[in-house]
Amino acid sequence: MRESSKKRLNIPKLISGIINGNIVSLSKAITIIESDNINDESNSKKIISSCIKEKSNSIRIGITGVPGVGKSTFIETFGTHLTNIGHKVAVLAIDPTSSINHGSILGDKTRMSTLVNNKNAFIRPSPASTHYGGVAKRTRESIILCEAAGYNIILVETVGVGQNEISVSEMVDFFLLLKLSGAGDELQGIKRGIIEMADAIIINKADGDNIENSNKAKSEFSMAIKFYPKRKSNWTPKVMTCSSVNNKGIKSIWDVISEYVTATKSNNFFNENRKSQNKYWLLQTINDKLQSNFFGSEKIKKELEKQYDLLDNKKTTPFAAAEILLKI
């Protein structure tokens, strides 16, 4: 039944549906481009090549932070604010993948119950799997599809597991880092490379008894970022506090993002950065394809097992084994 339904799939109609803002078409198309099935590869290329031609005046925002920092609540409050002022918001939420059965928790739709019912919002949870960078395998392509469907604000929520998430900065215009006060990582976090990527650091859950600690954390981060090198964008990262639950500070965050977009478009960094990102993903795609073809080869698989045995018996070195494998 599944094969016959795939044969009946009308790709031109699906593309037309995306461009006309049909959520069902958009969801189906993202499923196709996320698929590892070789039969979906051709359709995936057709969909992406058609959607990338559509003009878009979008802003892509990456949102990251450790588990428990309140990303989902923040995105629901922030996304609702954006739709209330006339924007169409797409949320690409990357859920952790189980290391046991490789299944995704995919809980973001239940955690964003208000936003998911908003006619001007689209939420797509995808499993992170083992893909490097805290983003799903086809996140960047999904961004292109969402923009073609008319969503002008794209929010990319990452897993929140550490430095590997830095690659998300290569697919967004603005990188927003959520932090908690009183979690013991204020100064420790400053050492992390991910801080250097952030265009804004938001101290979340600044409410109740936590307001004083949040303001203290804001001061510490504000002092620390002064010692970081000047950015190509000429933008100085902002440190702010907010309460997603009480909807405080949300408007100010959007004002800062708008200020950033205006400033970087004015000095042409915005467009140059997107060009640079395109080149990055070109090379990344080539690397992924080469690696997939390499390890998918039956000759390589057999020789790899042979080299493993030689390594175990100390009859070769990793470098010598690699030379042999690369010459096949």
HELIX and SHEET records of a PDB file:
HELIX    1   1 ARG A    2  LYS A    7  1                                   6    
HELIX    2   2 ILE A   11  ILE A   19  1                                   9    
HELIX    3   3 ILE A   23  GLU A   34  1                                  12    
HELIX    4   4 ILE A   38  ASP A   40  5                                   3    
HELIX    5   5 GLU A   41  CYS A   51  1                                  11    
HELIX    6   6 LYS A   71  ASN A   84  1                                  14    
HELIX    7   7 ASP A  108  ARG A  111  1                                   4    
HELIX    8   8 SER A  113  VAL A  116  1                                   4    
HELIX    9   9 THR A  139  ALA A  148  1                                  10    
HELIX   10  10 GLN A  163  GLU A  170  5                                   8    
HELIX   11  11 GLU A  186  ILE A  190  1                                   5    
HELIX   12  12 GLY A  193  MET A  197  1                                   5    
HELIX   13  13 GLY A  208  ASN A  210  5                                   3    
HELIX   14  14 ILE A  211  ALA A  224  1                                  14    
HELIX   15  15 ILE A  225  PHE A  227  5                                   3    
HELIX   16  16 ILE A  250  SER A  266  1                                  17    
HELIX   17  17 PHE A  269  GLY A  296  1                                  28    
HELIX   18  18 GLU A  298  ASP A  312  1                                  15    
HELIX   19  19 PRO A  318  LEU A  326  1                                   9    
SHEET    1   A 7 ALA A 121  PRO A 127  0                                        
SHEET    2   A 7 VAL A  89  ASP A  95  1                                        
SHEET    3   A 7 ILE A 153  GLU A 157  1                                        
SHEET    4   A 7 ILE A  59  THR A  64  1                                        
SHEET    5   A 7 PHE A 174  LEU A 180  1                                        
SHEET    6   A 7 ALA A 200  ASN A 204  1                                        
SHEET    7   A 7 LYS A 238  THR A 241  1                                        
END                                                                             
